[in-house]
Amino acid sequence: MKPSPTSKNGAAAAISRFAALLLLSATILPAALASAAPSPADRKRAGKTIGAPGAGVGTLGAAACVAAGVPCNTTVTGELTIDDCRLPSDQSLYDAWTISLTAGQTIQITMQSTTFDTYLFLIDPSGIELEDNDDYPGGGSNSRITYTAETTGVFTIYANAFDPAETGAYSLQVVCSDGTGAVCSAGPTTLCLNNGRFRATAIFTAPSLGITNGTAQAVSLTSDTGYFWFFSANNVEIVLKAVDGRAFNNFFWVFYGALSDVQYTITVTDTVTGAVRAYSNPQGRLASVADVTAFSGGAAKAESAPALTDDRLEEIAAAESRELARLLSTSAPLACQADPNTLCVNGARFSVRVDWSVPSQGTSGVGRAVPLTSDTGYFWFFSANNVELVIKVVDGRAFNNFFWVFYGALSDVAYTITVTDTVTGAIKVYTNPQGRLASVADVTAF
């Protein structure tokens, strides 16, 4: 398997090019894991098997042909060349990819190529062939297998060409589900967006550094937004956002902006429906994408969704793009940095600090921050056992397009609360005079 050449350029000019590169994109890939596995009538076995001719289903004997491991819910790229491994049955070329599955887990594998007729095999941990497919309905010469694992272990995928002479580049999309519709579980390489409904991963290729299908590292910013880095934790490569746009056109929207012109693929999965979108960037392109028809919102809201005019769409896309552009700026703080005096709330988008004073005693100080949840925390002034102020920041954009700030006090000393939106740089200050015991609900804060 040979990766395509690519390069990594500097990111200094990325922001100035951001607006011009904004594209409406909808790279459509398979819709849901629930789709049925191909029937035997859709296959063209013609004697194809992983074993020798006439031997029927055999065991996996070519461990040296394994290209790499592939994680769930991602899209990787490869290339069949004349020096790749060959099936004993017909001498057709293949790459072998390994994947770990647990019993009861469903996997859908889709192989696509524009240069040759693809063929897929799935092999169990003991080396026995489980499924194969040539052309699935509606997929042209592309291949797809859907399978629910009966055992736990390392399975093998053969990315194969139907004819012995066929070579060329291909993509392999792997989507996994446990069938429960559970929300996304964030991890070092997984972003969870739009309150956990959407799972996002990314892979990248940089041959000059000896990297093929490297796994991007994920950092969450807010409930809707996060970013990926490739080479260094200090170097942001892609900022990604999933927005609930059902009130406008009955779709969930995906936006991303990049400071990288290497080859990469972003895979976004709707954990509720199993639908998948993959966004691929070729070598040398510095791109930003606004996909406002990324995931269907379903029939429930279709009748209530108002018409989305071109002007309104442009306005919304521009606003989201400005936010991503700020996140991509080298001077952006990216996210709140918590410390003993700083509370980070709403997915670390907002930082909160409190200064207090008691003029009658000639004392003053900075509140000590204690987080409670991702949205809420409290401050103490004089003793860790004495809570003075509880505060939270809520994402109310679905209701009035604002973030809301609430706080309640157990103290009547003089204090000043400073809340900063680390994405936009906006600051809101709330001041309490000595002698007042106050609670505040600001539903138009940011």
Stockholm file with secondary structure:
# STOCKHOLM 1.0

chainA/1-446         MKPSPTSKNGAAAAISRFAALLLLSATILPAALASAAPSPADRKRAGKTIGAPGAGVGTLGAAACVAAGVPCNTTVTGELTIDDCRLPSDQSLYDAWTISLTAGQTIQITMQSTTFDTYLFLIDPSGIELEDNDDYPGGGSNSRITYTAETTGVFTIYANAFDPAETGAYSLQVVCSDGTGAVCSAGPTTLCLNNGRFRATAIFTAPSLGITNGTAQAVSLTSDTGYFWFFSANNVEIVLKAVDGRAFNNFFWVFYGALSDVQYTITVTDTVTGAVRAYSNPQGRLASVADVTAFSGGAAKAESAPALTDDRLEEIAAAESRELARLLSTSAPLACQADPNTLCVNGARFSVRVDWSVPSQGTSGVGRAVPLTSDTGYFWFFSANNVELVIKVVDGRAFNNFFWVFYGALSDVAYTITVTDTVTGAIKVYTNPQGRLASVADVTAF
#=GR chainA/1-446 SS CCCCCCCCCCCTTHHHHHGGGEEECCCBCCCCTTSCCCCGGGCCCTTCCSSCTTSCSCCCCCGGGEEEECCSSEEEEEEECTTSEECTTTCCEEEEEEEEECTTCEEEEEEECSSSCEEEEEECTTSCEEEEESCCTTSTTCEEEEEECSSCEEEEEEEEESSTTCCEEEEEEEEEECSSCCCCCCBTTBEEETTTTEEEEEEEEEGGGTEEEEECEEEECSSSEEEEESSCTTCEEEEEEEEECHHHHSEEEEEEEESCCSEEEEEEEETTTCCEEEEEECTTCCCEEEEEEEEECCGGGTTTCCCCCHHHHHHHHHHHHHHHHHHHSTTCCCSCCCBTTBEEETTTTEEEEEEEEEGGGTEEEECEEEECSSSEEEEESSCTTCEEEEEEEEECHHHHSCEEEEEEESCCSEEEEEEEETTTCCEEEEEECTTCCCEEEETTCC
#=GC SS_cons         CCCCCCCCCCCTTHHHHHGGGEEECCCBCCCCTTSCCCCGGGCCCTTCCSSCTTSCSCCCCCGGGEEEECCSSEEEEEEECTTSEECTTTCCEEEEEEEEECTTCEEEEEEECSSSCEEEEEECTTSCEEEEESCCTTSTTCEEEEEECSSCEEEEEEEEESSTTCCEEEEEEEEEECSSCCCCCCBTTBEEETTTTEEEEEEEEEGGGTEEEEECEEEECSSSEEEEESSCTTCEEEEEEEEECHHHHSEEEEEEEESCCSEEEEEEEETTTCCEEEEEECTTCCCEEEEEEEEECCGGGTTTCCCCCHHHHHHHHHHHHHHHHHHHSTTCCCSCCCBTTBEEETTTTEEEEEEEEEGGGTEEEECEEEECSSSEEEEESSCTTCEEEEEEEEECHHHHSCEEEEEEESCCSEEEEEEEETTTCCEEEEEECTTCCCEEEETTCC
//
